[in-house]
Amino acid sequence: MAIEAELKAIVRDPEAVLKQLEDQHGAGRAEVYRDTYYDAPDGSLMGADRELRIRTVHSPDDTRTVITYKGARVDEASGSKPEAETRVEDADATHEIVRGLGFTPRIAFEKRCRNYSFHRDGRRLLATLVRVPELDDATFIEVETAAVTEDDLASALSVVQAVLTDLGISVADLTTELYTDAVAAARP
């Protein structure tokens, strides 16, 4: 399973970062993610730092749904995890299957995203500006690429860090806090 080599940061000047992304990579794709995270009834999946998510993505052109499994972190500093993801045809049926297997919805929330796909140093990257309405519309940036193995992770993260540096994102702004934890903490 490939490793999602990702760094996430709080964006202090969203307009400046948006302008840089648009200038460097063209118009981004505006999308709304509706995420539902599932867990075993005893909390053992998330308790072991693993994730099972069904995401429905709404864009101006289409709606698509993907199911994602993420294993436990292989790098504490970045929070990078092994990831397997695939598109599914029927969102409702996928939710029924996951519930039928005994998993229960743990948390669901919305992310408003603008995505930029590009290549750097021989890697395909995705930079995403993210706003989560429940988090006071704070803006985050995620930059990710795939690492083939754990041995490739340091090299992949180096490219990701270079992209963030070019965008004026400081190492001090990096965070490994999961959206699931932040949204849960923000709810009464």
ZAKEFI-872594 format. One record per residue: residue in three letters; x, y, z of N, C-alpha, C, O in turn. Coordinates in pm, whole numbers. Example, Ala and Ser with C-alpha at 12.3 -4.5 7.8 and 13.67 -1.06 7.14 Angstrom:
+------+--------+--------+--------+--------+--------+--------+--------+--------+--------+--------+--------+--------+
: nudo :    n.u :    n.v :    n.w :   ca.u :   ca.v :   ca.w :    c.u :    c.v :    c.w :    o.u :    o.v :    o.w :
+------+--------+--------+--------+--------+--------+--------+--------+--------+--------+--------+--------+--------+
:  ala :   1319 :   -569 :    780 :   1230 :   -450 :    780 :   1320 :   -330 :    780 :   1424 :   -332 :    846 :
:  ser :   1285 :   -225 :    708 :   1367 :   -106 :    714 :   1290 :      3 :    787 :   1341 :    114 :    804 :
+------+--------+--------+--------+--------+--------+--------+--------+--------+--------+--------+--------+--------+
//
This chain:
+------+--------+--------+--------+--------+--------+--------+--------+--------+--------+--------+--------+--------+
: nudo :    n.u :    n.v :    n.w :   ca.u :   ca.v :   ca.w :    c.u :    c.v :    c.w :    o.u :    o.v :    o.w :
+------+--------+--------+--------+--------+--------+--------+--------+--------+--------+--------+--------+--------+
:  met :     85 :   -117 :      0 :      0 :      0 :      0 :     90 :    123 :      0 :    185 :    132 :     78 :
:  ala :     60 :    219 :    -88 :    136 :    344 :    -94 :    114 :    424 :     34 :     15 :    405 :    105 :
:  ile :    206 :    513 :     61 :    197 :    600 :    178 :    163 :    740 :    130 :    228 :    795 :     41 :
:  glu :     60 :    797 :    191 :     25 :    936 :    162 :    124 :   1025 :    236 :    114 :   1044 :    358 :
:  ala :    220 :   1079 :    162 :    320 :   1169 :    221 :    259 :   1309 :    219 :    254 :   1374 :    115 :
:  glu :    214 :   1353 :    335 :    136 :   1476 :    342 :    182 :   1563 :    457 :    216 :   1515 :    565 :
:  leu :    182 :   1693 :    431 :    200 :   1791 :    537 :     79 :   1885 :    533 :     31 :   1923 :    426 :
:  lys :     32 :   1921 :    650 :    -83 :   2011 :    663 :    -40 :   2128 :    749 :     34 :   2112 :    847 :
:  ala :    -87 :   2246 :    712 :    -50 :   2367 :    787 :   -168 :   2462 :    795 :   -259 :   2459 :    712 :
:  ile :   -165 :   2546 :    896 :   -259 :   2656 :    909 :   -210 :   2766 :    816 :    -90 :   2795 :    810 :
:  val :   -303 :   2826 :    742 :   -267 :   2933 :    648 :   -300 :   3067 :    712 :   -416 :   3095 :    742 :
:  arg :   -199 :   3149 :    731 :   -217 :   3280 :    796 :   -269 :   3385 :    698 :   -341 :   3476 :    738 :
:  asp :   -232 :   3374 :    569 :   -273 :   3472 :    467 :   -333 :   3396 :    349 :   -267 :   3379 :    247 :
:  pro :   -458 :   3351 :    362 :   -519 :   3268 :    258 :   -521 :   3333 :    119 :   -499 :   3264 :     19 :
:  glu :   -546 :   3463 :    112 :   -553 :   3529 :    -18 :   -417 :   3525 :    -90 :   -412 :   3504 :   -211 :
:  ala :   -309 :   3546 :    -15 :   -176 :   3543 :    -77 :   -141 :   3403 :   -125 :    -85 :   3388 :   -234 :
:  val :   -172 :   3301 :    -46 :   -143 :   3163 :    -87 :   -229 :   3124 :   -206 :   -181 :   3058 :   -298 :
:  leu :   -356 :   3163 :   -205 :   -444 :   3136 :   -319 :   -389 :   3200 :   -445 :   -386 :   3135 :   -550 :
:  lys :   -345 :   3324 :   -437 :   -289 :   3393 :   -555 :   -166 :   3320 :   -608 :   -151 :   3304 :   -729 :
:  gln :    -78 :   3277 :   -517 :     42 :   3205 :   -561 :      5 :   3073 :   -629 :     61 :   3040 :   -734 :
:  leu :    -88 :   3000 :   -572 :   -129 :   2873 :   -633 :   -190 :   2896 :   -770 :   -159 :   2824 :   -865 :
:  glu :   -275 :   2997 :   -781 :   -339 :   3027 :   -910 :   -234 :   3072 :  -1012 :   -238 :   3030 :  -1128 :
:  asp :   -140 :   3157 :   -970 :    -34 :   3204 :  -1061 :     54 :   3090 :  -1109 :     94 :   3086 :  -1225 :
:  gln :     86 :   2995 :  -1019 :    177 :   2886 :  -1053 :    109 :   2769 :  -1122 :    170 :   2702 :  -1206 :
:  his :    -18 :   2743 :  -1087 :    -80 :   2618 :  -1132 :   -215 :   2636 :  -1201 :   -283 :   2538 :  -1232 :
:  gly :   -254 :   2761 :  -1225 :   -382 :   2786 :  -1291 :   -498 :   2777 :  -1193 :   -479 :   2764 :  -1072 :
:  ala :   -617 :   2784 :  -1249 :   -737 :   2782 :  -1165 :   -751 :   2647 :  -1097 :   -740 :   2543 :  -1162 :
:  gly :   -774 :   2649 :   -970 :   -796 :   2525 :   -895 :   -938 :   2475 :   -912 :  -1025 :   2546 :   -962 :
:  arg :   -960 :   2352 :   -868 :  -1094 :   2292 :   -871 :  -1162 :   2317 :   -737 :  -1113 :   2274 :   -633 :
:  ala :  -1275 :   2387 :   -740 :  -1353 :   2408 :   -619 :  -1439 :   2285 :   -596 :  -1514 :   2243 :   -684 :
:  glu :  -1426 :   2227 :   -477 :  -1501 :   2106 :   -443 :  -1545 :   2111 :   -298 :  -1478 :   2170 :   -213 :
:  val :  -1657 :   2048 :   -271 :  -1705 :   2032 :   -133 :  -1699 :   1884 :   -100 :  -1757 :   1802 :   -170 :
:  tyr :  -1627 :   1851 :      7 :  -1615 :   1713 :     52 :  -1714 :   1692 :    166 :  -1720 :   1771 :    260 :
:  arg :  -1790 :   1586 :    158 :  -1877 :   1544 :    269 :  -1820 :   1412 :    318 :  -1835 :   1308 :    252 :
:  asp :  -1756 :   1416 :    432 :  -1683 :   1302 :    487 :  -1759 :   1236 :    601 :  -1810 :   1304 :    690 :
:  thr :  -1765 :   1104 :    598 :  -1815 :   1026 :    711 :  -1706 :    928 :    751 :  -1662 :    847 :    669 :
:  tyr :  -1664 :    935 :    876 :  -1563 :    845 :    930 :  -1633 :    737 :   1011 :  -1721 :    766 :   1092 :
:  tyr :  -1592 :    614 :    988 :  -1650 :    499 :   1057 :  -1549 :    441 :   1155 :  -1428 :    457 :   1139 :
:  asp :  -1602 :    373 :   1257 :  -1517 :    307 :   1355 :  -1586 :    179 :   1400 :  -1706 :    162 :   1380 :
:  ala :  -1510 :     90 :   1459 :  -1569 :    -27 :   1523 :  -1648 :     23 :   1643 :  -1616 :    128 :   1698 :
:  pro :  -1752 :    -50 :   1686 :  -1832 :     -5 :   1800 :  -1750 :     24 :   1925 :  -1788 :    110 :   2004 :
:  asp :  -1640 :    -47 :   1945 :  -1557 :    -25 :   2064 :  -1449 :     82 :   2044 :  -1367 :    105 :   2133 :
:  gly :  -1449 :    148 :   1928 :  -1352 :    253 :   1902 :  -1214 :    203 :   1867 :  -1119 :    282 :   1862 :
:  ser :  -1200 :     75 :   1841 :  -1067 :     17 :   1822 :  -1000 :     58 :   1691 :   -877 :     59 :   1684 :
:  leu :  -1076 :     91 :   1589 :  -1015 :    132 :   1462 :   -943 :    266 :   1480 :   -823 :    277 :   1457 :
:  met :  -1018 :    367 :   1522 :   -956 :    499 :   1542 :   -861 :    497 :   1661 :   -762 :    570 :   1662 :
:  gly :   -889 :    413 :   1760 :   -800 :    400 :   1874 :   -662 :    347 :   1834 :   -564 :    372 :   1903 :
:  ala :   -656 :    276 :   1724 :   -529 :    225 :   1671 :   -473 :    317 :   1562 :   -384 :    278 :   1487 :
:  asp :   -526 :    441 :   1554 :   -478 :    543 :   1460 :   -507 :    505 :   1314 :   -435 :    548 :   1224 :
:  arg :   -611 :    426 :   1292 :   -651 :    390 :   1156 :   -781 :    461 :   1122 :   -855 :    503 :   1211 :
:  glu :   -808 :    475 :    992 :   -926 :    548 :    948 :  -1000 :    471 :    840 :   -938 :    405 :    756 :
:  leu :  -1131 :    479 :    843 :  -1218 :    427 :    738 :  -1315 :    540 :    706 :  -1395 :    580 :    791 :
:  arg :  -1307 :    590 :    582 :  -1384 :    710 :    547 :  -1457 :    688 :    416 :  -1405 :    626 :    322 :
:  ile :  -1579 :    738 :    411 :  -1651 :    751 :    284 :  -1665 :    900 :    258 :  -1718 :    974 :    340 :
:  arg :  -1617 :    942 :    140 :  -1618 :   1084 :    103 :  -1698 :   1101 :    -25 :  -1672 :   1034 :   -125 :
:  thr :  -1796 :   1191 :    -21 :  -1865 :   1229 :   -143 :  -1819 :   1369 :   -179 :  -1826 :   1462 :    -98 :
:  val :  -1770 :   1383 :   -301 :  -1712 :   1507 :   -350 :  -1809 :   1570 :   -450 :  -1846 :   1510 :   -551 :
:  his :  -1847 :   1693 :   -420 :  -1935 :   1769 :   -509 :  -1852 :   1878 :   -575 :  -1788 :   1959 :   -508 :
:  ser :  -1853 :   1879 :   -709 :  -1786 :   1985 :   -784 :  -1886 :   2041 :   -885 :  -1994 :   1984 :   -901 :
:  pro :  -1852 :   2150 :   -951 :  -1947 :   2205 :  -1048 :  -1982 :   2107 :  -1160 :  -2091 :   2114 :  -1217 :
:  asp :  -1891 :   2014 :  -1194 :  -1913 :   1923 :  -1306 :  -1974 :   1789 :  -1268 :  -2047 :   1729 :  -1347 :
:  asp :  -1945 :   1742 :  -1146 :  -1992 :   1608 :  -1112 :  -1994 :   1585 :   -961 :  -1952 :   1670 :   -882 :
:  thr :  -2044 :   1468 :   -926 :  -2040 :   1421 :   -788 :  -1982 :   1281 :   -792 :  -2024 :   1198 :   -873 :
:  arg :  -1885 :   1254 :   -705 :  -1823 :   1122 :   -700 :  -1802 :   1084 :   -554 :  -1794 :   1169 :   -466 :
:  thr :  -1794 :    953 :   -531 :  -1774 :    903 :   -395 :  -1655 :    809 :   -394 :  -1637 :    728 :   -485 :
:  val :  -1572 :    821 :   -289 :  -1457 :    733 :   -271 :  -1460 :    676 :   -130 :  -1508 :    740 :    -36 :
:  ile :  -1409 :    556 :   -118 :  -1390 :    495 :     13 :  -1240 :    486 :     36 :  -1164 :    451 :    -54 :
:  thr :  -1199 :    519 :    158 :  -1058 :    527 :    191 :  -1031 :    452 :    321 :  -1106 :    462 :    418 :
:  tyr :   -921 :    376 :    320 :   -868 :    316 :    443 :   -729 :    372 :    462 :   -648 :    372 :    369 :
:  lys :   -700 :    421 :    583 :   -566 :    467 :    618 :   -518 :    385 :    736 :   -587 :    371 :    836 :
:  gly :   -397 :    331 :    723 :   -334 :    259 :    833 :   -277 :    357 :    934 :   -289 :    479 :    918 :
:  ala :   -216 :    305 :   1038 :   -155 :    388 :   1142 :    -37 :    467 :   1085 :     26 :    426 :    988 :
:  arg :     -8 :    580 :   1148 :    102 :    667 :   1104 :    234 :    590 :   1098 :    265 :    509 :   1186 :
:  val :    309 :    617 :    993 :    443 :    561 :    982 :    548 :    668 :   1008 :    668 :    639 :   1014 :
:  asp :    501 :    793 :   1022 :    591 :    904 :   1052 :    516 :   1001 :   1143 :    421 :   1067 :   1100 :
:  glu :    558 :   1008 :   1269 :    489 :   1092 :   1366 :    499 :   1240 :   1333 :    404 :   1315 :   1353 :
:  ala :    615 :   1284 :   1282 :    635 :   1427 :   1258 :    539 :   1481 :   1153 :    492 :   1594 :   1166 :
:  ser :    508 :   1403 :   1050 :    418 :   1449 :    944 :    277 :   1393 :    958 :    182 :   1452 :    907 :
:  gly :    264 :   1282 :   1025 :    135 :   1215 :   1033 :    104 :   1131 :    910 :     -9 :   1085 :    894 :
:  ser :    203 :   1109 :    824 :    182 :   1033 :    700 :    140 :    890 :    731 :    190 :    827 :    824 :
:  lys :     46 :    839 :    649 :    -12 :    707 :    672 :    -20 :    629 :    541 :    -35 :    688 :    435 :
:  pro :    -10 :    495 :    549 :    -42 :    413 :    432 :   -189 :    436 :    397 :   -273 :    448 :    486 :
:  glu :   -218 :    442 :    267 :   -354 :    474 :    225 :   -395 :    391 :    104 :   -317 :    374 :     10 :
:  ala :   -517 :    340 :    108 :   -579 :    275 :     -7 :   -713 :    343 :    -28 :   -792 :    360 :     65 :
:  glu :   -738 :    383 :   -152 :   -860 :    457 :   -183 :   -910 :    414 :   -320 :   -832 :    389 :   -411 :
:  thr :  -1042 :    406 :   -333 :  -1100 :    373 :   -462 :  -1236 :    441 :   -476 :  -1306 :    464 :   -378 :
:  arg :  -1269 :    471 :   -598 :  -1398 :    530 :   -629 :  -1506 :    423 :   -622 :  -1483 :    308 :   -660 :
:  val :  -1624 :    461 :   -573 :  -1737 :    368 :   -567 :  -1852 :    427 :   -647 :  -1865 :    549 :   -660 :
:  glu :  -1934 :    339 :   -700 :  -2044 :    384 :   -786 :  -2163 :    437 :   -708 :  -2227 :    533 :   -750 :
:  asp :  -2193 :    375 :   -595 :  -2316 :    407 :   -523 :  -2283 :    441 :   -377 :  -2250 :    352 :   -298 :
:  ala :  -2293 :    569 :   -343 :  -2259 :    613 :   -207 :  -2348 :    548 :   -102 :  -2298 :    501 :      0 :
:  asp :  -2479 :    546 :   -127 :  -2570 :    489 :    -27 :  -2541 :    341 :     -2 :  -2541 :    296 :    112 :
:  ala :  -2516 :    266 :   -110 :  -2485 :    124 :    -95 :  -2353 :    105 :    -19 :  -2341 :     12 :     61 :
:  thr :  -2256 :    191 :    -43 :  -2128 :    180 :     26 :  -2145 :    204 :    176 :  -2087 :    132 :    257 :
:  his :  -2223 :    305 :    212 :  -2251 :    327 :    354 :  -2321 :    205 :    414 :  -2289 :    165 :    526 :
:  glu :  -2416 :    146 :    341 :  -2487 :     27 :    390 :  -2392 :    -91 :    410 :  -2401 :   -164 :    509 :
:  ile :  -2301 :   -109 :    316 :  -2203 :   -219 :    327 :  -2117 :   -201 :    451 :  -2098 :   -296 :    528 :
:  val :  -2064 :    -81 :    469 :  -1975 :    -55 :    583 :  -2050 :    -74 :    715 :  -1997 :   -132 :    809 :
:  arg :  -2174 :    -24 :    721 :  -2255 :    -45 :    843 :  -2288 :   -193 :    860 :  -2288 :   -244 :    973 :
:  gly :  -2316 :   -263 :    749 :  -2346 :   -405 :    756 :  -2229 :   -488 :    806 :  -2248 :   -595 :    863 :
:  leu :  -2108 :   -439 :    786 :  -1989 :   -507 :    835 :  -1963 :   -477 :    983 :  -1867 :   -527 :   1042 :
:  gly :  -2050 :   -396 :   1043 :  -2041 :   -371 :   1186 :  -1977 :   -239 :   1225 :  -1964 :   -210 :   1343 :
:  phe :  -1938 :   -159 :   1128 :  -1880 :    -28 :   1160 :  -1992 :     73 :   1182 :  -2100 :     61 :   1124 :
:  thr :  -1966 :    171 :   1266 :  -2066 :    273 :   1294 :  -2009 :    410 :   1260 :  -1888 :    433 :   1274 :
:  pro :  -2094 :    502 :   1215 :  -2044 :    637 :   1188 :  -1993 :    700 :   1317 :  -2062 :    701 :   1418 :
:  arg :  -1872 :    752 :   1312 :  -1814 :    818 :   1430 :  -1831 :    968 :   1422 :  -1867 :   1033 :   1520 :
:  ile :  -1803 :   1024 :   1303 :  -1817 :   1168 :   1285 :  -1833 :   1197 :   1136 :  -1776 :   1128 :   1052 :
:  ala :  -1912 :   1298 :   1105 :  -1932 :   1343 :    968 :  -1921 :   1495 :    966 :  -1968 :   1562 :   1058 :
:  phe :  -1861 :   1548 :    862 :  -1847 :   1693 :    850 :  -1815 :   1729 :    706 :  -1793 :   1642 :    622 :
:  glu :  -1813 :   1859 :    680 :  -1792 :   1911 :    545 :  -1661 :   1989 :    539 :  -1624 :   2061 :    632 :
:  lys :  -1592 :   1973 :    427 :  -1471 :   2051 :    398 :  -1493 :   2123 :    265 :  -1540 :   2061 :    169 :
:  arg :  -1461 :   2249 :    259 :  -1468 :   2326 :    134 :  -1326 :   2342 :     82 :  -1241 :   2402 :    148 :
:  cys :  -1302 :   2287 :    -36 :  -1165 :   2273 :    -85 :  -1145 :   2339 :   -221 :  -1238 :   2355 :   -300 :
:  arg :  -1021 :   2376 :   -245 :   -976 :   2418 :   -378 :   -848 :   2340 :   -403 :   -749 :   2355 :   -332 :
:  asn :   -852 :   2255 :   -507 :   -744 :   2160 :   -535 :   -660 :   2201 :   -656 :   -712 :   2252 :   -755 :
:  tyr :   -530 :   2178 :   -644 :   -433 :   2207 :   -750 :   -345 :   2084 :   -770 :   -275 :   2043 :   -678 :
:  ser :   -349 :   2027 :   -889 :   -264 :   1911 :   -922 :   -148 :   1961 :  -1008 :   -167 :   2041 :  -1100 :
:  phe :    -28 :   1912 :   -978 :     90 :   1953 :  -1054 :    203 :   1853 :  -1029 :    191 :   1765 :   -944 :
:  his :    312 :   1869 :  -1103 :    429 :   1782 :  -1087 :    548 :   1866 :  -1042 :    563 :   1982 :  -1080 :
:  arg :    631 :   1804 :   -961 :    755 :   1868 :   -916 :    854 :   1758 :   -883 :    820 :   1660 :   -816 :
:  asp :    976 :   1774 :   -931 :   1083 :   1678 :   -903 :   1039 :   1534 :   -932 :   1072 :   1442 :   -858 :
:  gly :    965 :   1517 :  -1042 :    924 :   1384 :  -1085 :    808 :   1325 :  -1005 :    776 :   1208 :  -1022 :
:  arg :    744 :   1404 :   -921 :    632 :   1355 :   -840 :    505 :   1430 :   -875 :    507 :   1550 :   -904 :
:  arg :    395 :   1357 :   -870 :    263 :   1418 :   -885 :    220 :   1466 :   -748 :    221 :   1388 :   -652 :
:  leu :    182 :   1592 :   -737 :    142 :   1650 :   -610 :      0 :   1704 :   -617 :    -51 :   1737 :   -724 :
:  leu :    -60 :   1712 :   -501 :   -190 :   1775 :   -487 :   -179 :   1873 :   -372 :   -145 :   1836 :   -259 :
:  ala :   -209 :   2000 :   -401 :   -216 :   2102 :   -297 :   -363 :   2139 :   -282 :   -432 :   2167 :   -381 :
:  thr :   -410 :   2138 :   -158 :   -551 :   2166 :   -132 :   -564 :   2273 :    -25 :   -514 :   2258 :     86 :
:  leu :   -632 :   2381 :    -60 :   -670 :   2480 :     40 :   -802 :   2432 :     98 :   -895 :   2401 :     24 :
:  val :   -810 :   2427 :    229 :   -925 :   2367 :    298 :   -983 :   2465 :    399 :   -912 :   2530 :    475 :
:  arg :  -1116 :   2474 :    395 :  -1190 :   2545 :    500 :  -1292 :   2449 :    556 :  -1365 :   2383 :    481 :
:  val :  -1297 :   2440 :    687 :  -1396 :   2357 :    755 :  -1488 :   2453 :    830 :  -1445 :   2514 :    928 :
:  pro :  -1613 :   2468 :    785 :  -1702 :   2567 :    847 :  -1710 :   2555 :    999 :  -1720 :   2656 :   1068 :
:  glu :  -1706 :   2434 :   1052 :  -1716 :   2417 :   1198 :  -1592 :   2463 :   1273 :  -1594 :   2473 :   1396 :
:  leu :  -1486 :   2490 :   1201 :  -1362 :   2535 :   1266 :  -1343 :   2684 :   1242 :  -1232 :   2730 :   1213 :
:  asp :  -1451 :   2759 :   1255 :  -1450 :   2905 :   1238 :  -1392 :   2947 :   1104 :  -1329 :   3052 :   1092 :
:  asp :  -1414 :   2863 :   1003 :  -1364 :   2891 :    868 :  -1213 :   2916 :    863 :  -1166 :   2988 :    776 :
:  ala :  -1138 :   2858 :    957 :   -992 :   2864 :    948 :   -950 :   2800 :    816 :  -1016 :   2708 :    768 :
:  thr :   -841 :   2848 :    759 :   -792 :   2793 :    633 :   -668 :   2710 :    659 :   -578 :   2750 :    732 :
:  phe :   -665 :   2593 :    597 :   -550 :   2502 :    605 :   -502 :   2477 :    464 :   -575 :   2497 :    367 :
:  ile :   -379 :   2432 :    453 :   -330 :   2381 :    326 :   -275 :   2242 :    352 :   -204 :   2218 :    450 :
:  glu :   -307 :   2152 :    262 :   -252 :   2017 :    262 :   -176 :   2002 :    131 :   -228 :   2034 :     24 :
:  val :    -54 :   1954 :    139 :     21 :   1919 :     18 :     61 :   1774 :     33 :    118 :   1734 :    135 :
:  glu :     32 :   1696 :    -70 :     58 :   1552 :    -60 :    110 :   1496 :   -192 :     88 :   1552 :   -300 :
:  thr :    178 :   1385 :   -177 :    223 :   1303 :   -289 :    229 :   1160 :   -236 :    210 :   1136 :   -117 :
:  ala :    256 :   1067 :   -324 :    263 :    927 :   -281 :    409 :    886 :   -264 :    495 :    917 :   -347 :
:  ala :    435 :    816 :   -155 :    564 :    750 :   -134 :    540 :    601 :   -157 :    446 :    544 :   -102 :
:  val :    623 :    541 :   -238 :    604 :    401 :   -272 :    628 :    310 :   -152 :    558 :    211 :   -132 :
:  thr :    729 :    345 :    -72 :    766 :    266 :     46 :    804 :    362 :    159 :    815 :    483 :    138 :
:  glu :    824 :    307 :    278 :    872 :    391 :    389 :   1009 :    450 :    358 :   1040 :    560 :    403 :
:  asp :   1091 :    376 :    282 :   1224 :    428 :    246 :   1214 :    551 :    155 :   1305 :    634 :    153 :
:  asp :   1104 :    563 :     80 :   1082 :    676 :    -11 :   1016 :    794 :     59 :   1008 :    903 :      1 :
:  leu :    970 :    775 :    182 :    891 :    878 :    250 :    969 :   1007 :    274 :    916 :   1115 :    249 :
:  ala :   1091 :    999 :    319 :   1170 :   1120 :    347 :   1188 :   1204 :    222 :   1177 :   1326 :    227 :
:  ser :   1215 :   1138 :    109 :   1230 :   1210 :    -17 :   1099 :   1276 :    -60 :   1098 :   1390 :   -104 :
:  ala :    990 :   1203 :    -45 :    858 :   1258 :    -81 :    823 :   1378 :      6 :    777 :   1480 :    -44 :
:  leu :    846 :   1365 :    137 :    815 :   1476 :    227 :    905 :   1597 :    202 :    863 :   1710 :    227 :
:  ser :   1025 :   1574 :    155 :   1115 :   1684 :    122 :   1058 :   1768 :      8 :   1065 :   1891 :     11 :
:  val :   1001 :   1703 :    -92 :    938 :   1774 :   -203 :    815 :   1849 :   -154 :    794 :   1964 :   -192 :
:  val :    735 :   1785 :    -71 :    615 :   1848 :    -15 :    654 :   1972 :     65 :    592 :   2077 :     51 :
:  gln :    756 :   1960 :    149 :    802 :   2073 :    230 :    850 :   2187 :    141 :    825 :   2304 :    172 :
:  ala :    920 :   2156 :     32 :    968 :   2260 :    -60 :    851 :   2338 :   -120 :    859 :   2460 :   -136 :
:  val :    743 :   2269 :   -154 :    624 :   2337 :   -208 :    567 :   2433 :   -104 :    535 :   2547 :   -135 :
:  leu :    555 :   2386 :     20 :    503 :   2473 :    127 :    594 :   2594 :    150 :    545 :   2705 :    167 :
:  thr :    723 :   2572 :    149 :    818 :   2682 :    167 :    801 :   2785 :     56 :    800 :   2905 :     83 :
:  asp :    789 :   2738 :    -67 :    769 :   2829 :   -180 :    641 :   2911 :   -167 :    632 :   3022 :   -218 :
:  leu :    541 :   2855 :    -98 :    415 :   2925 :    -76 :    418 :   3016 :     46 :    318 :   3081 :     78 :
:  gly :    533 :   3022 :    114 :    547 :   3107 :    230 :    491 :   3047 :    358 :    466 :   3118 :    455 :
:  ile :    471 :   2916 :    357 :    419 :   2847 :    476 :    537 :   2810 :    565 :    631 :   2744 :    520 :
:  ser :    531 :   2852 :    689 :    639 :   2830 :    785 :    627 :   2692 :    850 :    516 :   2640 :    865 :
:  val :    738 :   2635 :    888 :    739 :   2509 :    962 :    659 :   2523 :   1092 :    598 :   2427 :   1139 :
:  ala :    658 :   2643 :   1149 :    583 :   2667 :   1273 :    432 :   2654 :   1252 :    358 :   2634 :   1348 :
:  asp :    385 :   2665 :   1128 :    243 :   2655 :   1099 :    196 :   2512 :   1070 :     77 :   2488 :   1052 :
:  leu :    290 :   2417 :   1064 :    252 :   2278 :   1039 :    172 :   2222 :   1155 :    193 :   2259 :   1271 :
:  thr :     79 :   2132 :   1124 :      0 :   2066 :   1227 :    -27 :   1922 :   1185 :    -42 :   1892 :   1067 :
:  thr :    -32 :   1834 :   1283 :    -71 :   1695 :   1258 :   -208 :   1666 :   1318 :   -252 :   1551 :   1318 :
:  glu :   -275 :   1769 :   1370 :   -408 :   1747 :   1427 :   -503 :   1701 :   1316 :   -509 :   1761 :   1209 :
:  leu :   -576 :   1596 :   1344 :   -673 :   1544 :   1248 :   -797 :   1631 :   1248 :   -838 :   1683 :   1352 :
:  tyr :   -858 :   1648 :   1131 :   -984 :   1721 :   1123 :  -1090 :   1657 :   1212 :  -1170 :   1727 :   1275 :
:  thr :  -1090 :   1525 :   1217 :  -1189 :   1456 :   1299 :  -1178 :   1500 :   1446 :  -1279 :   1523 :   1512 :
:  asp :  -1055 :   1510 :   1495 :  -1036 :   1552 :   1635 :  -1074 :   1700 :   1654 :  -1137 :   1735 :   1754 :
:  ala :  -1035 :   1784 :   1559 :  -1065 :   1928 :   1572 :  -1215 :   1953 :   1567 :  -1268 :   2031 :   1646 :
:  val :  -1284 :   1886 :   1475 :  -1430 :   1906 :   1464 :  -1498 :   1851 :   1589 :  -1588 :   1916 :   1643 :
:  ala :  -1457 :   1733 :   1636 :  -1518 :   1676 :   1758 :  -1499 :   1771 :   1876 :  -1591 :   1788 :   1956 :
:  ala :  -1381 :   1832 :   1888 :  -1354 :   1924 :   1998 :  -1437 :   2052 :   1987 :  -1471 :   2113 :   2088 :
:  ala :  -1470 :   2092 :   1864 :  -1547 :   2215 :   1842 :  -1696 :   2198 :   1867 :  -1769 :   2296 :   1885 :
:  arg :  -1741 :   2074 :   1868 :  -1885 :   2047 :   1886 :  -1919 :   2044 :   2035 :  -1839 :   2000 :   2117 :
:  pro :  -2042 :   2091 :   2068 :  -2081 :   2090 :   2209 :  -2101 :   1948 :   2262 :  -2135 :   1929 :   2378 :
+------+--------+--------+--------+--------+--------+--------+--------+--------+--------+--------+--------+--------+
//
